[in-house]
Amino acid sequence: MDASIIDTAIASRRCKREEFKKIFNIAIVCVIYMIMGVVAWYDNNHFVKEPSRNWQLEQRNHLNCLIRGSEKSYIEQLRVSKSVFFKLGRILQEGNG
């Protein structure tokens, strides 16, 4: 008789332990989902979504520096002389290109 009481007590403890593990796992999953929600909300509301560089402005500045530059810079960067570059620009403008 004593053995059956002990067996039932052990089985009861095992059931309680299993229930506790299930509840604990559910709580962990809920906390993880809450953290993911907070991170997503923070990302949407507080991080800057603009590009880090303004490529058009950089291109324009580069071309302005190139136009005002020396003959040497034209040859180094474009492999043509300054006069050839401007002639090509005129040809493209006249040909609607």
C-alpha positions in Angstrom: 0.0 0.0 0.0 2.8 2.4 0.8 4.4 1.7 -2.5 1.3 2.6 -4.4 0.9 5.9 -2.5 4.6 6.7 -3.3 4.1 5.8 -7.0 1.0 8.1 -7.2 2.9 10.9 -5.5 5.8 10.5 -8.0 3.4 10.4 -10.9 1.7 13.5 -9.6 5.0 15.3 -9.4 5.9 14.2 -12.9 2.6 15.5 -14.2 3.0 18.8 -12.4 6.6 19.1 -13.7 5.5 18.4 -17.3 2.7 21.0 -17.0 5.1 23.5 -15.6 7.5 22.8 -18.6 4.7 23.4 -21.0 3.6 26.6 -19.4 7.2 27.8 -19.2 7.8 27.1 -22.9 4.6 28.9 -23.8 5.7 31.9 -21.7 9.2 31.9 -23.3 7.6 31.9 -26.8 5.3 34.8 -25.8 8.2 36.8 -24.5 10.2 36.2 -27.7 7.2 37.4 -29.8 6.8 40.5 -27.7 10.5 41.3 -28.0 10.3 40.8 -31.8 7.3 43.1 -32.0 9.1 45.8 -30.0 12.1 45.6 -32.2 10.0 45.8 -35.4 8.1 48.8 -34.0 11.4 50.5 -33.0 12.9 49.8 -36.5 9.8 51.3 -38.2 9.7 54.4 -36.1 13.2 55.3 -35.2 15.7 54.2 -37.9 16.3 56.6 -40.8 15.1 55.1 -44.0 16.9 57.5 -46.3 19.8 56.5 -48.5 23.1 57.2 -46.9 24.5 58.9 -50.0 23.1 61.3 -52.5 24.5 59.8 -55.7 23.2 62.5 -58.0 24.8 65.3 -56.0 28.1 63.4 -55.9 28.0 62.8 -59.7 27.3 66.5 -60.3 30.1 67.5 -58.0 32.5 65.1 -59.7 31.5 66.5 -63.2 32.0 70.1 -61.9 35.4 69.2 -60.6 36.3 67.5 -63.8 35.1 70.4 -66.0 37.1 72.9 -63.9 40.1 70.6 -63.8 43.3 70.5 -65.7 44.1 68.8 -69.0 46.0 66.2 -67.0 42.9 65.2 -65.0 40.9 64.8 -68.2 43.5 62.5 -69.7 43.9 60.5 -66.4 40.2 60.0 -65.8 38.6 60.0 -69.3 41.6 59.1 -71.5 40.8 62.0 -73.8 41.9 65.7 -73.9 39.7 68.5 -72.6 38.9 69.8 -76.1 37.9 66.3 -77.3 35.6 65.9 -74.4 33.8 69.3 -75.0 33.5 68.5 -78.8 31.9 65.2 -77.9 29.5 67.1 -75.6 28.5 69.5 -78.4 28.0 66.6 -80.8 25.7 64.9 -78.3 23.7 68.1 -77.6 23.2 68.8 -81.3 22.2 65.2 -82.1 19.6 65.2 -79.2 21.7 62.6 -77.4 
